[in-house]
Amino acid sequence: MTAASSPRYLSPAGWNRLLPARTPSPLEGDLQCDLAVVGGGYTGLAAARRWSELEPDASVVVLEALSIGEGNPGRNSGFLLEVALAEDADSSAVSRMDACNRLLRETMAQIVALVAESGQTCELERRGTYRAAVGAAARKSLAGYRRFLDAARLPYAALDREALAARIGSSFYREGLYSPDCYLAQPAALIRALAATLPESVTVAEQACVDSLVRDGADWRLDAGGHQIRAHQVILANNAFAKQLHRGAGRVVAMYTSAGITEPLDAATLTRLGSDENWGLLPAHRLGATLRRTSDGRLLVRTFHRYEREDDPRQLDARLGTCLMSRFPALPQPAFASVWSGAVGYTQGGGPLWGALDENVWISAGCNGGGVVKGTLLGRALAERAFGRETVDVPGLFGAARWLPPDPFRRIGYEAAARWQAKAGRADALGERAREGES
Ligand SMILES: Cc1cc2nc3c(=O)[nH]c(=O)nc-3n(C[C@H](O)[C@H](O)[C@H](O)COP(=O)(O)OP(=O)(O)OC[C@H]3O[C@@H](n4cnc5c(N)ncnc54)[C@H](O)[C@@H]3O)c2cc1C
């Protein structure tokens, strides 16, 4: 089994298919620039934008392997968290968490302003988020998140099974929390809007997968799609795939997760889905599923994790359907408009790989499943750091990626942890059948 080496996905990004077709702008020849950014995601676009604010005359080129909207930035579930992810939340470090939350809110406000500037809605709304649990491990993690919200004096509402079911139409969960500190968006529309609002000094080259990065005198040479790009400075913002370009990026692994979005449900079905007409739910256990009901009446489900390999798309329809129906057993099974997978950049310990990798080569990668807002923040901060400006103390506030053993030990470790988690998260993955066996 070989690790995935580039973001060539087996199925199109479902959110992007819901948008009008757009014509990508590919590389048309060799280029010379001051800064090359590898990866046109939230991190890469934020770094490019910040660099051009700091040095408006600099030539900045963003090299994106796919087209904008089709890659990982358009494959996510569209949660924009204004406060720390559950995995990052630490109720014993309140002043550090307060500082992180303040930065995340400021970054979210910048995203909201850019969306307004783009003239597109991107379905961006501050709808908040539910977090919900079934089994003992998930309930423990939910209780930990509640302690963090209490310690950080953040607002939330605790919901029992009935209260949650009244809002979302599913009795699957034993308990949940509602926190208002989250926006929901159409992620493919969002990344398109962020690219469309870049200043003119930033060129975005699409369908430009960087295959190699080598020193070339005082500069760096990047090879992409048969063209050469010479750059004085390089920012690696290609997340789960950065390790293919620099051995210093080996602490970030590609964890594939899969999602499906249904066709719009009919009016009769929607009336059975509870009082909240546009919501998102994050699982308290990582083996649970992310769920959304969109403003145009679709359901989204995201689940499964696979180490460095994409799941077979031919099986996703049935597997995601089973997962969705376990949450909504009384509904007629809706048809998926699209199913797809995406690669999340994961690190050991949850901190990002951020900072200098080599002379004039910088990296920000590994947001562990929550990088739309955090990636934007870290991308901006990285540009400031590379520019020699004072910036956010990223390792001090958000931690740092820990060492990982090489394969095959890494894979063996991952598989052992996955087996243990599968046992602990059985109820949250499977629902009723597993729950009946619980004490
Ligand atoms: C199904 C799914 C659901 C998710 N849900 C959420 C969510 O709701 N909220 C959230 O915050 N996060 C979510 N995530 C994680 C989310 O995708 C990341 O947080 C976010 O996209 C990270 O942004 P990024 O710019 O750092 O990296 P990425 O989005 O991974 O962007 C990296 C970019 O680099 C490009 N690239 C890779 N290799 C190369 C190369 N060699 N040359 C050129 N370009 C390259 C890729 O095509 C990609 O566009 C989800 C991920 C998946 C897969």
Ligand as a Chemical Component Dictionary entry (heavy atoms), coordinates in Angstrom:
data_LIG
# 
_chem_comp.id                   LIG 
_chem_comp.type                 NON-POLYMER 
_chem_comp.pdbx_formal_charge   0 
_chem_comp.three_letter_code    LIG 
# 
loop_
_chem_comp_atom.comp_id 
_chem_comp_atom.atom_id 
_chem_comp_atom.alt_atom_id 
_chem_comp_atom.type_symbol 
_chem_comp_atom.charge 
_chem_comp_atom.model_Cartn_x 
_chem_comp_atom.model_Cartn_y 
_chem_comp_atom.model_Cartn_z 
_chem_comp_atom.pdbx_ordinal 
LIG C1  C1  C 0 -14.521 15.812 4.326  1  
LIG C2  C2  C 0 -13.815 16.850 5.133  2  
LIG C3  C3  C 0 -14.524 17.641 6.037  3  
LIG C4  C4  C 0 -13.866 18.653 6.755  4  
LIG N1  N1  N 0 -14.617 19.526 7.504  5  
LIG C5  C5  C 0 -14.035 20.649 8.043  6  
LIG C6  C6  C 0 -14.811 21.676 8.613  7  
LIG O1  O1  O 0 -16.035 21.620 8.616  8  
LIG N2  N2  N 0 -14.172 22.757 9.138  9  
LIG C7  C7  C 0 -12.799 22.873 9.097  10 
LIG O2  O2  O 0 -12.267 23.886 9.612  11 
LIG N3  N3  N 0 -12.044 21.933 8.520  12 
LIG C8  C8  C 0 -12.614 20.824 7.976  13 
LIG N4  N4  N 0 -11.858 19.884 7.335  14 
LIG C9  C9  C 0 -10.448 20.051 7.256  15 
LIG C10 C10 C 0 -10.249 21.124 6.188  16 
LIG O3  O3  O 0 -10.243 20.592 4.927  17 
LIG C11 C11 C 0 -9.065  21.868 6.502  18 
LIG O4  O4  O 0 -9.205  22.368 7.810  19 
LIG C12 C12 C 0 -8.808  23.037 5.562  20 
LIG O5  O5  O 0 -9.173  22.793 4.245  21 
LIG C13 C13 C 0 -7.343  23.274 5.707  22 
LIG O6  O6  O 0 -6.956  24.295 4.844  23 
LIG P1  P1  P 0 -5.483  24.366 4.284  24 
LIG O7  O7  O 0 -5.436  25.485 3.339  25 
LIG O8  O8  O 0 -4.514  24.384 5.418  26 
LIG O9  O9  O 0 -5.224  22.980 3.555  27 
LIG P2  P2  P 0 -6.022  22.305 2.377  28 
LIG O10 O10 O 0 -7.431  22.717 2.390  29 
LIG O11 O11 O 0 -5.710  20.857 2.419  30 
LIG O12 O12 O 0 -5.386  22.976 1.092  31 
LIG C14 C14 C 0 -4.164  22.567 0.564  32 
LIG C15 C15 C 0 -4.211  22.852 -0.912 33 
LIG O13 O13 O 0 -2.960  22.468 -1.469 34 
LIG C16 C16 C 0 -3.183  21.843 -2.699 35 
LIG N5  N5  N 0 -2.018  20.990 -2.968 36 
LIG C17 C17 C 0 -1.657  19.843 -2.359 37 
LIG N6  N6  N 0 -0.502  19.378 -2.852 38 
LIG C18 C18 C 0 -0.121  20.263 -3.807 39 
LIG C19 C19 C 0 0.996   20.334 -4.680 40 
LIG N7  N7  N 0 1.958   19.405 -4.661 41 
LIG N8  N8  N 0 1.060   21.361 -5.547 42 
LIG C20 C20 C 0 0.108   22.333 -5.567 43 
LIG N9  N9  N 0 -0.969  22.313 -4.749 44 
LIG C21 C21 C 0 -1.072  21.288 -3.871 45 
LIG C22 C22 C 0 -4.467  21.082 -2.505 46 
LIG O14 O14 O 0 -5.119  20.789 -3.737 47 
LIG C23 C23 C 0 -5.265  22.047 -1.645 48 
LIG O15 O15 O 0 -6.057  22.912 -2.412 49 
LIG C24 C24 C 0 -12.476 18.839 6.619  50 
LIG C25 C25 C 0 -11.750 18.035 5.734  51 
LIG C26 C26 C 0 -12.412 17.056 4.993  52 
LIG C27 C27 C 0 -11.604 16.230 4.040  53 
# 
loop_
_chem_comp_bond.comp_id 
_chem_comp_bond.atom_id_1 
_chem_comp_bond.atom_id_2 
_chem_comp_bond.value_order 
_chem_comp_bond.pdbx_ordinal 
LIG C1  C2  SING 1  
LIG C2  C3  SING 2  
LIG C2  C26 DOUB 3  
LIG C3  C4  DOUB 4  
LIG C4  N1  SING 5  
LIG C4  C24 SING 6  
LIG N1  C5  DOUB 7  
LIG C5  C6  SING 8  
LIG C5  C8  SING 9  
LIG C6  O1  DOUB 10 
LIG C6  N2  SING 11 
LIG N2  C7  SING 12 
LIG C7  O2  DOUB 13 
LIG C7  N3  SING 14 
LIG N3  C8  DOUB 15 
LIG C8  N4  SING 16 
LIG N4  C9  SING 17 
LIG N4  C24 SING 18 
LIG C9  C10 SING 19 
LIG C10 O3  SING 20 
LIG C10 C11 SING 21 
LIG C11 O4  SING 22 
LIG C11 C12 SING 23 
LIG C12 O5  SING 24 
LIG C12 C13 SING 25 
LIG C13 O6  SING 26 
LIG O6  P1  SING 27 
LIG P1  O7  DOUB 28 
LIG P1  O8  SING 29 
LIG P1  O9  SING 30 
LIG O9  P2  SING 31 
LIG P2  O10 DOUB 32 
LIG P2  O11 SING 33 
LIG P2  O12 SING 34 
LIG O12 C14 SING 35 
LIG C14 C15 SING 36 
LIG C15 O13 SING 37 
LIG C15 C23 SING 38 
LIG O13 C16 SING 39 
LIG C16 N5  SING 40 
LIG C16 C22 SING 41 
LIG N5  C17 SING 42 
LIG N5  C21 SING 43 
LIG C17 N6  DOUB 44 
LIG N6  C18 SING 45 
LIG C18 C19 SING 46 
LIG C18 C21 DOUB 47 
LIG C19 N7  SING 48 
LIG C19 N8  DOUB 49 
LIG N8  C20 SING 50 
LIG C20 N9  DOUB 51 
LIG N9  C21 SING 52 
LIG C22 O14 SING 53 
LIG C22 C23 SING 54 
LIG C23 O15 SING 55 
LIG C24 C25 DOUB 56 
LIG C25 C26 SING 57 
LIG C26 C27 SING 58 
# 
